[in-house]
Amino acid sequence: LRSQPHHQKVFTSGNHELRHDPEWIRASVAALTAYRDERAAAGDRIGVRQATGRISQLNLIKVEKFLRNAKNVVYLNKSSARYEGLSFYGSPYSPRYRDWAYQLERSDSKAHWAQIPPDTNIVISHGPPFGCGDKCPAADDPTGLTLAHVGDEGLRDRILELKTPLLVCGHIHEGAGVYELGNTLVVNASQLDGSYRPIDSFYRVVMNDHKVVTDIQRVSYASR
């Protein structure tokens, strides 16, 4: 991030950033502690040593503290920031899928996204709102041919309520693109496709003084 030429970088994490998520770290330490005690009871010294070393490594991780103090980088985790008159709100949470980082139960989604302040101009979420750039192969179809909406209903409802000008997300690689959700422009800016191959371009969005999106372009990295 710090190597990028932009004066200010505003971002959030996502489900793959396991070591960013204190809740994931705590759960992992608890599981490893139980495993270590089990190995100790079985007289497995090697298992105990390996588990103890892993616990020590996890307890040393302070990624969020580092991110919050990085120069020219603004890290958002259920928090807001202002830059050049624009108000940002960001959250790394997305609807639960297995045991990745920053997992949000769908039953808690409404309360989670209710934290977005009404005066927010740009929302940065890891996952997309339901119905916008959120189609991917259905989990119950082994052929991968059936696509299903997997976006966040609570995020969709809150954005429709607030009429936030811009929402930037990712997570669902197959959904990369630009969408409209009521008065909101939704940009799924995923940088990998559904097969995890890099997408050699990015979105450039222009907002005017009235916080209205006036231009959006897909720009190749080679031409920037």
ABEGO torsion letter per residue (X at the ends): XAABABABBBBBBBAABAAABAAAAAAAAAAAAAAAAAAAAAGBAAAAAAAAAAAAAAAABAAAAAAAABBGBBBBBGBBBBBGGBBBBBBABBBBBEABBGBBBAAAAAAAAAABBAABABBBBABBBBGBGABBBBAABAAGABBBBABBAAAAAAAAAAGBABBBBBGBAAABEBBBBEABBBBBABABBAAGBBBABBBBBBBBAAGBBABBBBBBAAAX
